[in-house]
Amino acid sequence: MIKRMMAAMAVAGAVTSGWAIADEVWSTEIGDVIYEIDLENGMAVLSYPTDMEEIRGRAYVSGLAGVYTGRTGYEGIWIEPATEAGTCDVEMVAPDSGEASNNWGRIRVVLSIRTFRRPLSPCAATVSMSRARCWWRGP
């Protein structure tokens, strides 16, 4: 049986760079969310802080790779290192590393960019991430 747990977090931060090659960072209430890399399968890899010190979770977001303007909403999966509590009955394999973990779920990321009127002003982004643990609505 697949356990279900819903958790939602809404975070807002500033984009420190307009290009997404491991240099786009959103400073959020949970810590820095970093755009790590684009995968050949069209997924973008984001990392975020977890409850475990010095361990970062990874979100694999479909359709975000290579999209630098006109971003909207995206879906994908999040994977964190396996833990004793709150784990799933099945494992998910990370698309970039091939490592399996039973601590995973679905994610929806909504990016909305606000620009300022003055030229050369930084952009601001609102990043909303909704997470569901151990739940997959696949084919």
N, CA, C and O atoms as a GROMACS GRO file, in nm:
protein
  556
    1MET      N    1   0.085  -0.117   0.000
    1MET     CA    2   0.000   0.000   0.000
    1MET      C    3   0.090   0.123   0.000
    1MET      O    4   0.191   0.129   0.070
    2ILE      N    5   0.052   0.219  -0.078
    2ILE     CA    6   0.130   0.342  -0.085
    2ILE      C    7   0.073   0.440   0.016
    2ILE      O    8  -0.046   0.472   0.014
    3LYS      N    9   0.159   0.488   0.102
    3LYS     CA   10   0.118   0.587   0.202
    3LYS      C   11   0.107   0.723   0.136
    3LYS      O   12   0.182   0.754   0.043
    4ARG      N   13   0.015   0.803   0.182
    4ARG     CA   14   0.000   0.938   0.126
    4ARG      C   15   0.020   1.042   0.234
    4ARG      O   16  -0.032   1.031   0.345
    5MET      N   17   0.095   1.140   0.200
    5MET     CA   18   0.112   1.252   0.291
    5MET      C   19   0.127   1.377   0.207
    5MET      O   20   0.209   1.381   0.115
    6MET      N   21   0.053   1.476   0.237
    6MET     CA   22   0.062   1.601   0.163
    6MET      C   23   0.133   1.706   0.248
    6MET      O   24   0.103   1.724   0.366
    7ALA      N   25   0.226   1.773   0.186
    7ALA     CA   26   0.292   1.885   0.252
    7ALA      C   27   0.304   1.994   0.148
    7ALA      O   28   0.335   1.966   0.032
    8ALA      N   29   0.282   2.114   0.185
    8ALA     CA   30   0.294   2.224   0.090
    8ALA      C   31   0.381   2.331   0.150
    8ALA      O   32   0.375   2.360   0.269
    9MET      N   33   0.461   2.390   0.065
    9MET     CA   34   0.540   2.503   0.110
    9MET      C   35   0.539   2.607   0.000
    9MET      O   36   0.554   2.575  -0.118
   10ALA      N   37   0.522   2.727   0.040
   10ALA     CA   38   0.529   2.836  -0.056
   10ALA      C   39   0.648   2.921  -0.015
   10ALA      O   40   0.661   2.964   0.100
   11VAL      N   41   0.732   2.944  -0.110
   11VAL     CA   42   0.854   3.017  -0.080
   11VAL      C   43   0.869   3.129  -0.183
   11VAL      O   44   0.833   3.113  -0.299
   12ALA      N   45   0.922   3.239  -0.139
   12ALA     CA   46   0.946   3.350  -0.231
   12ALA      C   47   1.091   3.390  -0.219
   12ALA      O   48   1.148   3.390  -0.109
   13GLY      N   49   1.151   3.425  -0.330
   13GLY     CA   50   1.291   3.462  -0.325
   13GLY      C   51   1.330   3.546  -0.444
   13GLY      O   52   1.248   3.574  -0.532
   14ALA      N   53   1.452   3.584  -0.445
   14ALA     CA   54   1.504   3.664  -0.554
   14ALA      C   55   1.595   3.579  -0.641
   14ALA      O   56   1.676   3.501  -0.590
   15VAL      N   57   1.582   3.595  -0.770
   15VAL     CA   58   1.669   3.526  -0.863
   15VAL      C   59   1.799   3.603  -0.868
   15VAL      O   60   1.800   3.724  -0.893
   16THR      N   61   1.910   3.533  -0.845
   16THR     CA   62   2.038   3.603  -0.846
   16THR      C   63   2.102   3.602  -0.983
   16THR      O   64   2.201   3.672  -1.005
   17SER      N   65   2.048   3.524  -1.075
   17SER     CA   66   2.102   3.521  -1.209
   17SER      C   67   1.993   3.481  -1.305
   17SER      O   68   1.900   3.410  -1.268
   18GLY      N   69   2.003   3.527  -1.429
   18GLY     CA   70   1.903   3.493  -1.527
   18GLY      C   71   1.930   3.364  -1.601
   18GLY      O   72   1.842   3.317  -1.673
   19TRP      N   73   2.045   3.304  -1.587
   19TRP     CA   74   2.079   3.182  -1.660
   19TRP      C   75   2.084   3.066  -1.564
   19TRP      O   76   2.129   3.079  -1.450
   20ALA      N   77   2.039   2.951  -1.610
   20ALA     CA   78   2.021   2.836  -1.523
   20ALA      C   79   2.128   2.730  -1.543
   20ALA      O   80   2.096   2.617  -1.582
   21ILE      N   81   2.250   2.761  -1.518
   21ILE     CA   82   2.356   2.660  -1.522
   21ILE      C   83   2.425   2.666  -1.387
   21ILE      O   84   2.534   2.723  -1.374
   22ALA      N   85   2.362   2.609  -1.287
   22ALA     CA   86   2.412   2.602  -1.149
   22ALA      C   87   2.441   2.739  -1.090
   22ALA      O   88   2.520   2.751  -0.996
   23ASP      N   89   2.378   2.843  -1.144
   23ASP     CA   90   2.401   2.975  -1.087
   23ASP      C   91   2.272   3.050  -1.059
   23ASP      O   92   2.274   3.170  -1.029
   24GLU      N   93   2.160   2.983  -1.070
   24GLU     CA   94   2.032   3.046  -1.039
   24GLU      C   95   1.991   2.997  -0.900
   24GLU      O   96   1.975   2.877  -0.877
   25VAL      N   97   1.972   3.092  -0.809
   25VAL     CA   98   1.944   3.058  -0.670
   25VAL      C   99   1.826   3.140  -0.621
   25VAL      O  100   1.818   3.261  -0.645
   26TRP      N  101   1.734   3.072  -0.553
   26TRP     CA  102   1.624   3.141  -0.487
   26TRP      C  103   1.647   3.131  -0.337
   26TRP      O  104   1.654   3.020  -0.284
   27SER      N  105   1.658   3.243  -0.269
   27SER     CA  106   1.669   3.243  -0.123
   27SER      C  107   1.527   3.236  -0.068
   27SER      O  108   1.446   3.325  -0.092
   28THR      N  109   1.498   3.130   0.005
   28THR     CA  110   1.361   3.103   0.048
   28THR      C  111   1.354   3.083   0.198
   28THR      O  112   1.456   3.084   0.267
   29GLU      N  113   1.233   3.066   0.248
   29GLU     CA  114   1.211   3.042   0.391
   29GLU      C  115   1.276   2.912   0.437
   29GLU      O  116   1.312   2.899   0.554
   30ILE      N  117   1.291   2.816   0.348
   30ILE     CA  118   1.353   2.688   0.386
   30ILE      C  119   1.503   2.686   0.358
   30ILE      O  120   1.570   2.588   0.391
   31GLY      N  121   1.555   2.791   0.299
   31GLY     CA  122   1.697   2.797   0.262
   31GLY      C  123   1.709   2.816   0.111
   31GLY      O  124   1.610   2.838   0.042
   32ASP      N  125   1.830   2.806   0.061
   32ASP     CA  126   1.855   2.829  -0.081
   32ASP      C  127   1.810   2.711  -0.167
   32ASP      O  128   1.848   2.596  -0.143
   33VAL      N  129   1.728   2.741  -0.267
   33VAL     CA  130   1.691   2.644  -0.369
   33VAL      C  131   1.778   2.677  -0.489
   33VAL      O  132   1.775   2.789  -0.540
   34ILE      N  133   1.855   2.579  -0.536
   34ILE     CA  134   1.954   2.601  -0.641
   34ILE      C  135   1.917   2.524  -0.767
   34ILE      O  136   1.885   2.405  -0.762
   35TYR      N  137   1.921   2.594  -0.881
   35TYR     CA  138   1.902   2.530  -1.011
   35TYR      C  139   2.038   2.469  -1.045
   35TYR      O  140   2.131   2.541  -1.079
   36GLU      N  141   2.049   2.337  -1.036
   36GLU     CA  142   2.178   2.269  -1.049
   36GLU      C  143   2.220   2.243  -1.193
   36GLU      O  144   2.330   2.281  -1.233
   37ILE      N  145   2.132   2.178  -1.270
   37ILE     CA  146   2.174   2.134  -1.404
   37ILE      C  147   2.051   2.098  -1.487
   37ILE      O  148   1.945   2.068  -1.433
   38ASP      N  149   2.068   2.101  -1.619
   38ASP     CA  150   1.967   2.052  -1.712
   38ASP      C  151   2.006   1.911  -1.755
   38ASP      O  152   2.123   1.885  -1.784
   39LEU      N  153   1.909   1.820  -1.758
   39LEU     CA  154   1.934   1.685  -1.806
   39LEU      C  155   1.889   1.674  -1.952
   39LEU      O  156   1.803   1.750  -1.996
   40GLU      N  157   1.946   1.579  -2.025
   40GLU     CA  158   1.912   1.561  -2.166
   40GLU      C  159   1.766   1.521  -2.187
   40GLU      O  160   1.712   1.541  -2.295
   41ASN      N  161   1.703   1.465  -2.084
   41ASN     CA  162   1.564   1.421  -2.096
   41ASN      C  163   1.464   1.535  -2.077
   41ASN      O  164   1.343   1.511  -2.071
   42GLY      N  165   1.512   1.660  -2.066
   42GLY     CA  166   1.424   1.776  -2.051
   42GLY      C  167   1.394   1.815  -1.908
   42GLY      O  168   1.321   1.910  -1.883
   43MET      N  169   1.452   1.741  -1.813
   43MET     CA  170   1.431   1.774  -1.672
   43MET      C  171   1.538   1.872  -1.624
   43MET      O  172   1.654   1.865  -1.665
   44ALA      N  173   1.496   1.963  -1.537
   44ALA     CA  174   1.590   2.050  -1.467
   44ALA      C  175   1.606   1.992  -1.326
   44ALA      O  176   1.509   1.943  -1.268
   45VAL      N  177   1.727   1.998  -1.273
   45VAL     CA  178   1.753   1.947  -1.139
   45VAL      C  179   1.770   2.065  -1.044
   45VAL      O  180   1.858   2.148  -1.062
   46LEU      N  181   1.683   2.071  -0.943
   46LEU     CA  182   1.692   2.172  -0.838
   46LEU      C  183   1.732   2.102  -0.710
   46LEU      O  184   1.691   1.989  -0.685
   47SER      N  185   1.813   2.169  -0.627
   47SER     CA  186   1.844   2.113  -0.495
   47SER      C  187   1.790   2.208  -0.389
   47SER      O  188   1.779   2.329  -0.411
   48TYR      N  189   1.758   2.151  -0.273
   48TYR     CA  190   1.699   2.229  -0.164
   48TYR      C  191   1.742   2.168  -0.031
   48TYR      O  192   1.776   2.050  -0.026
   49PRO      N  193   1.742   2.247   0.077
   49PRO     CA  194   1.783   2.194   0.208
   49PRO      C  195   1.679   2.098   0.264
   49PRO      O  196   1.559   2.110   0.237
   50THR      N  197   1.726   2.001   0.341
   50THR     CA  198   1.638   1.906   0.408
   50THR      C  199   1.653   1.924   0.559
   50THR      O  200   1.729   2.009   0.606
   51ASP      N  201   1.580   1.844   0.634
   51ASP     CA  202   1.591   1.846   0.780
   51ASP      C  203   1.724   1.791   0.828
   51ASP      O  204   1.767   1.818   0.940
   52MET      N  205   1.790   1.714   0.741
   52MET     CA  206   1.920   1.657   0.777
   52MET      C  207   2.030   1.757   0.741
   52MET      O  208   2.045   1.794   0.624
   53GLU      N  209   2.106   1.799   0.839
   53GLU     CA  210   2.209   1.899   0.817
   53GLU      C  211   2.307   1.853   0.709
   53GLU      O  212   2.349   1.738   0.709
   54GLU      N  213   2.342   1.941   0.620
   54GLU     CA  214   2.437   1.920   0.512
   54GLU      C  215   2.389   1.824   0.404
   54GLU      O  216   2.466   1.789   0.314
   55ILE      N  217   2.264   1.779   0.410
   55ILE     CA  218   2.208   1.692   0.307
   55ILE      C  219   2.105   1.773   0.229
   55ILE      O  220   2.016   1.835   0.288
   56ARG      N  221   2.116   1.772   0.096
   56ARG     CA  222   2.021   1.844   0.013
   56ARG      C  223   1.934   1.745  -0.064
   56ARG      O  224   1.982   1.643  -0.113
   57GLY      N  225   1.807   1.777  -0.074
   57GLY     CA  226   1.717   1.699  -0.157
   57GLY      C  227   1.729   1.747  -0.300
   57GLY      O  228   1.784   1.855  -0.327
   58ARG      N  229   1.678   1.666  -0.392
   58ARG     CA  230   1.684   1.703  -0.533
   58ARG      C  231   1.546   1.690  -0.594
   58ARG      O  232   1.476   1.591  -0.573
   59ALA      N  233   1.508   1.792  -0.669
   59ALA     CA  234   1.381   1.791  -0.742
   59ALA      C  235   1.413   1.780  -0.890
   59ALA      O  236   1.499   1.852  -0.942
   60TYR      N  237   1.345   1.690  -0.958
   60TYR     CA  238   1.363   1.668  -1.101
   60TYR      C  239   1.236   1.719  -1.169
   60TYR      O  240   1.130   1.656  -1.162
   61VAL      N  241   1.248   1.835  -1.235
   61VAL     CA  242   1.132   1.908  -1.284
   61VAL      C  243   1.122   1.894  -1.436
   61VAL      O  244   1.209   1.941  -1.509
   62SER      N  245   1.016   1.828  -1.483
   62SER     CA  246   0.997   1.802  -1.627
   62SER      C  247   0.965   1.930  -1.703
   62SER      O  248   0.886   2.012  -1.658
   63GLY      N  249   1.030   1.946  -1.820
   63GLY     CA  250   1.002   2.058  -1.908
   63GLY      C  251   1.068   2.189  -1.874
   63GLY      O  252   1.052   2.286  -1.948
   64LEU      N  253   1.140   2.198  -1.763
   64LEU     CA  254   1.204   2.323  -1.723
   64LEU      C  255   1.344   2.340  -1.783
   64LEU      O  256   1.392   2.452  -1.794
   65ALA      N  257   1.408   2.231  -1.820
   65ALA     CA  258   1.544   2.239  -1.875
   65ALA      C  259   1.548   2.329  -1.998
   65ALA      O  260   1.470   2.312  -2.091
   66GLY      N  261   1.640   2.424  -1.997
   66GLY     CA  262   1.659   2.513  -2.110
   66GLY      C  263   1.557   2.625  -2.122
   66GLY      O  264   1.564   2.703  -2.217
   67VAL      N  265   1.464   2.634  -2.030
   67VAL     CA  266   1.362   2.740  -2.034
   67VAL      C  267   1.411   2.854  -1.944
   67VAL      O  268   1.414   2.840  -1.822
   68TYR      N  269   1.448   2.964  -2.005
   68TYR     CA  270   1.504   3.076  -1.928
   68TYR      C  271   1.409   3.195  -1.921
   68TYR      O  272   1.430   3.285  -1.839
   69THR      N  273   1.306   3.197  -2.005
   69THR     CA  274   1.207   3.305  -2.001
   69THR      C  275   1.068   3.243  -2.014
   69THR      O  276   1.055   3.130  -2.061
   70GLY      N  277   0.967   3.316  -1.974
   70GLY     CA  278   0.830   3.269  -1.989
   70GLY      C  279   0.798   3.145  -1.908
   70GLY      O  280   0.714   3.065  -1.949
   71ARG      N  281   0.862   3.129  -1.796
   71ARG     CA  282   0.838   3.012  -1.711
   71ARG      C  283   0.701   3.021  -1.645
   71ARG      O  284   0.651   3.130  -1.616
   72THR      N  285   0.642   2.904  -1.622
   72THR     CA  286   0.510   2.898  -1.557
   72THR      C  287   0.510   2.788  -1.453
   72THR      O  288   0.588   2.793  -1.357
   73GLY      N  289   0.424   2.687  -1.470
   73GLY     CA  290   0.415   2.576  -1.376
   73GLY      C  291   0.473   2.448  -1.434
   73GLY      O  292   0.460   2.422  -1.553
   74TYR      N  293   0.536   2.370  -1.348
   74TYR     CA  294   0.601   2.246  -1.390
   74TYR      C  295   0.578   2.138  -1.285
   74TYR      O  296   0.557   2.168  -1.168
   75GLU      N  297   0.584   2.012  -1.329
   75GLU     CA  298   0.569   1.900  -1.238
   75GLU      C  299   0.690   1.810  -1.247
   75GLU      O  300   0.762   1.810  -1.346
   76GLY      N  301   0.711   1.733  -1.143
   76GLY     CA  302   0.823   1.640  -1.142
   76GLY      C  303   0.822   1.556  -1.016
   76GLY      O  304   0.717   1.532  -0.956
   77ILE      N  305   0.940   1.511  -0.978
   77ILE     CA  306   0.955   1.430  -0.858
   77ILE      C  307   1.063   1.491  -0.770
   77ILE      O  308   1.152   1.560  -0.818
   78TRP      N  309   1.054   1.465  -0.640
   78TRP     CA  310   1.160   1.502  -0.547
   78TRP      C  311   1.211   1.374  -0.484
   78TRP      O  312   1.135   1.280  -0.460
   79ILE      N  313   1.342   1.371  -0.458
   79ILE     CA  314   1.403   1.254  -0.396
   79ILE      C  315   1.499   1.303  -0.289
   79ILE      O  316   1.581   1.392  -0.312
   80GLU      N  317   1.488   1.242  -0.170
   80GLU     CA  318   1.580   1.270  -0.060
   80GLU      C  319   1.640   1.138  -0.014
   80GLU      O  320   1.585   1.032  -0.043
   81PRO      N  321   1.752   1.143   0.057
   81PRO     CA  322   1.811   1.019   0.108
   81PRO      C  323   1.711   0.941   0.193
   81PRO      O  324   1.628   1.000   0.262
   82ALA      N  325   1.721   0.810   0.188
   82ALA     CA  326   1.630   0.724   0.263
   82ALA      C  327   1.642   0.751   0.413
   82ALA      O  328   1.751   0.775   0.465
   83THR      N  329   1.529   0.746   0.480
   83THR     CA  330   1.524   0.764   0.624
   83THR      C  331   1.435   0.655   0.683
   83THR      O  332   1.362   0.588   0.611
   84GLU      N  333   1.442   0.640   0.813
   84GLU     CA  334   1.357   0.541   0.881
   84GLU      C  335   1.211   0.584   0.882
   84GLU      O  336   1.122   0.504   0.853
   85ALA      N  337   1.186   0.710   0.915
   85ALA     CA  338   1.049   0.759   0.930
   85ALA      C  339   0.998   0.818   0.799
   85ALA      O  340   1.074   0.881   0.724
   86GLY      N  341   0.872   0.798   0.772
   86GLY     CA  342   0.808   0.864   0.658
   86GLY      C  343   0.855   0.817   0.523
   86GLY      O  344   0.858   0.896   0.429
   87THR      N  345   0.893   0.691   0.511
   87THR     CA  346   0.943   0.643   0.382
   87THR      C  347   0.832   0.571   0.306
   87THR      O  348   0.729   0.534   0.362
   88CYS      N  349   0.856   0.553   0.178
   88CYS     CA  350   0.760   0.489   0.088
   88CYS      C  351   0.785   0.339   0.081
   88CYS      O  352   0.894   0.291   0.113
   89ASP      N  353   0.683   0.266   0.038
   89ASP     CA  354   0.696   0.121   0.023
   89ASP      C  355   0.776   0.082  -0.101
   89ASP      O  356   0.827  -0.030  -0.109
   90VAL      N  357   0.787   0.172  -0.196
   90VAL     CA  358   0.863   0.146  -0.318
   90VAL      C  359   0.972   0.251  -0.333
   90VAL      O  360   0.964   0.359  -0.274
   91GLU      N  361   1.074   0.219  -0.412
   91GLU     CA  362   1.184   0.313  -0.432
   91GLU      C  363   1.168   0.386  -0.565
   91GLU      O  364   1.108   0.334  -0.659
   92MET      N  365   1.224   0.507  -0.571
   92MET     CA  366   1.229   0.586  -0.693
   92MET      C  367   1.378   0.601  -0.728
   92MET      O  368   1.461   0.620  -0.639
   93VAL      N  369   1.409   0.592  -0.856
   93VAL     CA  370   1.547   0.603  -0.902
   93VAL      C  371   1.572   0.745  -0.953
   93VAL      O  372   1.495   0.796  -1.034
   94ALA      N  373   1.678   0.808  -0.905
   94ALA     CA  374   1.713   0.944  -0.948
   94ALA      C  375   1.755   0.942  -1.095
   94ALA      O  376   1.841   0.862  -1.133
   95PRO      N  377   1.696   1.029  -1.179
   95PRO     CA  378   1.728   1.030  -1.321
   95PRO      C  379   1.874   1.063  -1.353
   95PRO      O  380   1.924   1.022  -1.458
   96ASP      N  381   1.941   1.137  -1.267
   96ASP     CA  382   2.079   1.176  -1.297
   96ASP      C  383   2.183   1.080  -1.241
   96ASP      O  384   2.285   1.056  -1.306
   97SER      N  385   2.160   1.024  -1.124
   97SER     CA  386   2.262   0.942  -1.059
   97SER      C  387   2.232   0.792  -1.063
   97SER      O  388   2.323   0.711  -1.047
   98GLY      N  389   2.106   0.756  -1.084
   98GLY     CA  390   2.069   0.616  -1.082
   98GLY      C  391   2.053   0.559  -0.942
   98GLY      O  392   2.025   0.440  -0.926
   99GLU      N  393   2.069   0.644  -0.839
   99GLU     CA  394   2.054   0.599  -0.701
   99GLU      C  395   1.906   0.586  -0.667
   99GLU      O  396   1.824   0.668  -0.708
  100ALA      N  397   1.873   0.481  -0.592
  100ALA     CA  398   1.735   0.458  -0.551
  100ALA      C  399   1.713   0.503  -0.407
  100ALA      O  400   1.803   0.492  -0.323
  101SER      N  401   1.594   0.554  -0.380
  101SER     CA  402   1.557   0.596  -0.245
  101SER      C  403   1.409   0.569  -0.223
  101SER      O  404   1.329   0.578  -0.316
  102ASN      N  405   1.374   0.536  -0.099
  102ASN     CA  406   1.232   0.518  -0.066
  102ASN      C  407   1.175   0.643   0.000
  102ASN      O  408   1.069   0.637   0.063
  103ASN      N  409   1.245   0.755  -0.013
  103ASN     CA  410   1.200   0.884   0.041
  103ASN      C  411   1.183   0.978  -0.078
  103ASN      O  412   1.277   1.048  -0.117
  104TRP      N  413   1.063   0.980  -0.136
  104TRP     CA  414   1.039   1.053  -0.260
  104TRP      C  415   0.892   1.092  -0.271
  104TRP      O  416   0.809   1.054  -0.188
  105GLY      N  417   0.862   1.169  -0.375
  105GLY     CA  418   0.724   1.207  -0.400
  105GLY      C  419   0.712   1.296  -0.522
  105GLY      O  420   0.809   1.320  -0.594
  106ARG      N  421   0.591   1.345  -0.546
  106ARG     CA  422   0.562   1.434  -0.659
  106ARG      C  423   0.584   1.578  -0.615
  106ARG      O  424   0.572   1.612  -0.497
  107ILE      N  425   0.616   1.662  -0.713
  107ILE     CA  426   0.634   1.804  -0.683
  107ILE      C  427   0.573   1.886  -0.796
  107ILE      O  428   0.576   1.846  -0.912
  108ARG      N  429   0.519   1.999  -0.761
  108ARG     CA  430   0.472   2.098  -0.859
  108ARG      C  431   0.541   2.228  -0.824
  108ARG      O  432   0.535   2.275  -0.710
  109VAL      N  433   0.606   2.286  -0.923
  109VAL     CA  434   0.679   2.411  -0.905
  109VAL      C  435   0.614   2.517  -0.992
  109VAL      O  436   0.594   2.497  -1.112
  110VAL      N  437   0.580   2.630  -0.932
  110VAL     CA  438   0.523   2.742  -1.006
  110VAL      C  439   0.619   2.859  -0.994
  110VAL      O  440   0.652   2.903  -0.884
  111LEU      N  441   0.664   2.908  -1.108
  111LEU     CA  442   0.757   3.021  -1.112
  111LEU      C  443   0.684   3.140  -1.173
  111LEU      O  444   0.630   3.130  -1.283
  112SER      N  445   0.684   3.250  -1.104
  112SER     CA  446   0.627   3.372  -1.161
  112SER      C  447   0.730   3.483  -1.143
  112SER      O  448   0.774   3.512  -1.032
  113ILE      N  449   0.768   3.543  -1.253
  113ILE     CA  450   0.874   3.644  -1.255
  113ILE      C  451   0.810   3.782  -1.254
  113ILE      O  452   0.718   3.811  -1.330
  114ARG      N  453   0.862   3.867  -1.167
  114ARG     CA  454   0.822   4.008  -1.164
  114ARG      C  455   0.944   4.090  -1.203
  114ARG      O  456   1.053   4.071  -1.148
  115THR      N  457   0.927   4.180  -1.295
  115THR     CA  458   1.037   4.268  -1.332
  115THR      C  459   1.007   4.409  -1.282
  115THR      O  460   0.891   4.444  -1.259
  116PHE      N  461   1.111   4.486  -1.265
  116PHE     CA  462   1.097   4.621  -1.215
  116PHE      C  463   1.103   4.719  -1.332
  116PHE      O  464   1.149   4.685  -1.440
  117ARG      N  465   1.056   4.840  -1.309
  117ARG     CA  466   1.048   4.939  -1.416
  117ARG      C  467   1.185   4.994  -1.458
  117ARG      O  468   1.204   5.027  -1.575
  118ARG      N  469   1.278   5.002  -1.366
  118ARG     CA  470   1.408   5.058  -1.399
  118ARG      C  471   1.494   4.956  -1.475
  118ARG      O  472   1.495   4.839  -1.437
  119PRO      N  473   1.564   4.998  -1.580
  119PRO     CA  474   1.654   4.905  -1.650
  119PRO      C  475   1.763   4.855  -1.555
  119PRO      O  476   1.801   4.924  -1.461
  120LEU      N  477   1.812   4.738  -1.581
  120LEU     CA  478   1.920   4.675  -1.505
  120LEU      C  479   1.882   4.643  -1.361
  120LEU      O  480   1.969   4.609  -1.281
  121SER      N  481   1.754   4.652  -1.328
  121SER     CA  482   1.710   4.611  -1.195
  121SER      C  483   1.701   4.459  -1.191
  121SER      O  484   1.672   4.397  -1.293
  122PRO      N  485   1.725   4.400  -1.075
  122PRO     CA  486   1.714   4.254  -1.068
  122PRO      C  487   1.568   4.210  -1.080
  122PRO      O  488   1.477   4.286  -1.048
  123CYS      N  489   1.549   4.089  -1.126
  123CYS     CA  490   1.416   4.031  -1.131
  123CYS      C  491   1.387   3.964  -0.998
  123CYS      O  492   1.480   3.931  -0.924
  124ALA      N  493   1.264   3.946  -0.968
  124ALA     CA  494   1.225   3.870  -0.849
  124ALA      C  495   1.135   3.757  -0.895
  124ALA      O  496   1.059   3.771  -0.991
  125ALA      N  497   1.144   3.646  -0.828
  125ALA     CA  498   1.062   3.531  -0.865
  125ALA      C  499   0.988   3.481  -0.743
  125ALA      O  500   1.040   3.485  -0.631
  126THR      N  501   0.869   3.434  -0.765
  126THR     CA  502   0.796   3.364  -0.661
  126THR      C  503   0.801   3.217  -0.697
  126THR      O  504   0.762   3.177  -0.806
  127VAL      N  505   0.850   3.138  -0.605
  127VAL     CA  506   0.863   2.995  -0.626
  127VAL      C  507   0.769   2.926  -0.530
  127VAL      O  508   0.784   2.939  -0.408
  128SER      N  509   0.673   2.853  -0.581
  128SER     CA  510   0.582   2.776  -0.497
  128SER      C  511   0.605   2.629  -0.526
  128SER      O  512   0.605   2.587  -0.642
  129MET      N  513   0.626   2.551  -0.422
  129MET     CA  514   0.650   2.408  -0.438
  129MET      C  515   0.548   2.332  -0.355
  129MET      O  516   0.540   2.350  -0.234
  130SER      N  517   0.470   2.247  -0.419
  130SER     CA  518   0.375   2.160  -0.348
  130SER      C  519   0.429   2.019  -0.356
  130SER      O  520   0.464   1.971  -0.464
  131ARG      N  521   0.436   1.953  -0.241
  131ARG     CA  522   0.494   1.819  -0.237
  131ARG      C  523   0.392   1.716  -0.189
  131ARG      O  524   0.309   1.745  -0.103
  132ALA      N  525   0.398   1.598  -0.246
  132ALA     CA  526   0.318   1.485  -0.200
  132ALA      C  527   0.411   1.366  -0.186
  132ALA      O  528   0.482   1.332  -0.281
  133ARG      N  529   0.412   1.303  -0.071
  133ARG     CA  530   0.505   1.191  -0.048
  133ARG      C  531   0.443   1.059  -0.094
  133ARG      O  532   0.325   1.033  -0.071
  134CYS      N  533   0.525   0.976  -0.158
  134CYS     CA  534   0.489   0.838  -0.196
  134CYS      C  535   0.364   0.830  -0.282
  134CYS      O  536   0.285   0.737  -0.267
  135TRP      N  537   0.345   0.923  -0.368
  135TRP     CA  538   0.224   0.922  -0.448
  135TRP      C  539   0.259   0.946  -0.593
  135TRP      O  540   0.324   1.045  -0.626
  136TRP      N  541   0.216   0.856  -0.678
  136TRP     CA  542   0.248   0.867  -0.820
  136TRP      C  543   0.126   0.828  -0.900
  136TRP      O  544   0.073   0.718  -0.883
  137ARG      N  545   0.082   0.915  -0.986
  137ARG     CA  546  -0.030   0.884  -1.074
  137ARG      C  547   0.029   0.862  -1.212
  137ARG      O  548   0.030   0.953  -1.295
  138GLY      N  549   0.076   0.745  -1.236
  138GLY     CA  550   0.141   0.713  -1.362
  138GLY      C  551   0.050   0.634  -1.454
  138GLY      O  552  -0.067   0.610  -1.423
  139PRO      N  553   0.104   0.593  -1.569
  139PRO     CA  554   0.024   0.517  -1.666
  139PRO      C  555  -0.014   0.381  -1.612
  139PRO      O  556  -0.082   0.304  -1.681
   0.00000   0.00000   0.00000
